[in-house]
C-alpha cells in the first residue's frame, strides 16, 4: 500500500488545534506526520505555507509549541519535524536531536540542509535515533543521486519539480525515479504540488506522496470554522490515500 | 591587469571559511551551484576572461577609480586621508564591478536571464545596466517598502529594461527580496543566473564576489605606493553584506602594520533593537544559503534590521567577515544613523563630495577616531557610492536656511 505523509504548520492557528488536526489525519489514513516548524524566511515554500509560517509566528509560536504537539501525538502517528536549519542550529543540533528522541519524534526534514552540510550532524542524529531525510531534486544528475542517497534513512524525499511548494508545475520524473530505484531500496516519496487532482499521477512509480500546501490551504481558509476545517482535511486525506492506491 | 590570486583566506572545497559559509540551499539548487563552481574555477585565473573584464572596467565603468587626497578633512583631523572614489564609477557605486563580472560569466554559461535582489536599488540598477549592455533579460526583486522609498531607482531599472518585482512578504525589505529571488531561482534553476549583490549567499558567491570586488584594494595598493611609497596605517570601509569592504581589505589582510576596519550600521544605537550590526550583536546561524552572524531571537527566527541606509538594512553579513572577525584579522565597529548623517553633510561641505549614506558610516568612524590614535597616520577610506540616490531622504531629514 502506498503511503501518505501529511504536513501541517505547527501552532497554526494554535497548539490544540494542531493536535486535533494531526490525530484526525491519522484516522483518515495518513501514515506519517510532518510537523512544520515555522520560520521567518521559508525560501523553499510557496505563498500558502509561507503565509501559515508567518501567521503562526505572529500568533506567538515558539519551539515549545512544537514540543508540546509532538508529545501529544507521537504515540498515535509517526511524527517528524520539518523545518529550516537555523532554529535547529541556534538551539543546538544535539539539543534538538535529544528532544526529538525524548518526545518520540522519528526524523528531521530540513530543506536547506543538503547532503554535504548534513555530514557534521549524522553521528548525533544516529545516536538519538533520529533519521535525517535525504532530498533528491529533478535537477540532480545520476552521479549526484548516487552520492546523496547512499545512506538514505526512513524515506527519500523526491521534489516533484524545480520550484517551491504548492505550485501547479509538473515535470516528468521517470528518469530520476529510475536512477533512485537503481541504488536504493529506501521508500521513495514524492512531494511538492501533490493534491486531490495530481495525487494519482504523482504517485506513479513511487512508494508514497507528501502533501502539504493542499492541507494548509484549508487551515488558512478564514471562511471555515475549526470543526469544518478538520472535516475537510480528513476527507481530503482519505481521497488522496484512495487515489494513490487505485 | 587585475586577476584574482589565491588567498590564505580562500574557503575550503565546500565553501567554508572556518565554520562559516557553506551551501545551505534546497537540493534543486545544488547542481546549479556545482555548475557555477566549475565554471568559475575555469575563469578564475584565466587571462582572456579577465582581459575582457578589464575592457569593461576601463572604458565602461571608468576604472581605475581615483584615489583622492582629501586635504581639507586631513587638515581638520590631523591625519593624511585618502578617499577611494568608487562613487565615480558608472551607475554610482562599487556594485557595477561585480555585476559586469557576473554578467560576463552568465553570458559565458549561455544563460539568457539574470535576476537580482536589491535593497536601496544600487545593485538592481547595476544589474539592469549590465543586462542591457550584454543583451540579457533582467528581473529584480525589491521589498515593497524599498520600492516606495527608492522610487527613483525603481524608475531607473525600468528605464534600463528590467522588470521589477515588488516583494510584499515579511518585513518587505532586502531580506525578503532575497527570499523571493531565491524562490524564483529555484523555480527557474535551469536557465536563470542569479547575480547576488554582495559577498553572501551559498558558495561560490562569497568568494567569487570578493574576487570581483578585490579590484578596489588591488588598485588602492598601487595608487598609495606610487603616491606615498608606503602602506596605509588604516583602511576603513562600511559593511552591509560586506562586498566593498572585503574588496577593499582583501589585498591588505596579509600586510603587516595595516589595520582594516569594517563599519556596520548602528542604526538608533546598538543598545536598542533598531540597528543592522550583525557582527557586534548577532550570533552564528544560517540564512540565505550561508552560515554567518545573524540578528535572530532565542528561537532562531530572523529579526528585522534597521538603518538609515537601505543598503545596510540587512540582518546578516558575508561569511568571510564572520570568519575574519572571529580570527581577529579585521576590526569591526558601528556608527549610528545620526553620526552617519552628520558625516554625510561634513564631507559634502568640506570636500564637495556627496557620499552615499552607506559610505558615510565609514567616514563618520574616521571622524570619530581618537585624535592621538590617528595623528600623522595614513588612512584610506572607501567611498563606496555617491549620495545622489539619497537626496530625497536627505531632504526630509536635513533643514538648511
Interface residues (C-beta under 8 A of the other chain):
Chain A: X39 X40 X41 X42 X43 X44 X46 X50 X54 X57 X62 X63 X84 X85 X86 X87 X88 X89 X90 X91 X111 X112 X113 X114 X115 X116 X117 X135 X136 X137 X138 X139 X140 X141 X144 X148 X159 X162 X163 X164 X167 X169
Chain B: X14 X22 X23 X24 X25 X26 X27 X28 X29 X30 X31 X32 X34 X169 X170 X175 X176 X179 X182 X183 X186 X187 X188 X189 X190 X283 X284 X285 X286 X287 X288 X289 X291 X294 X296 X299 X300 X301 X302
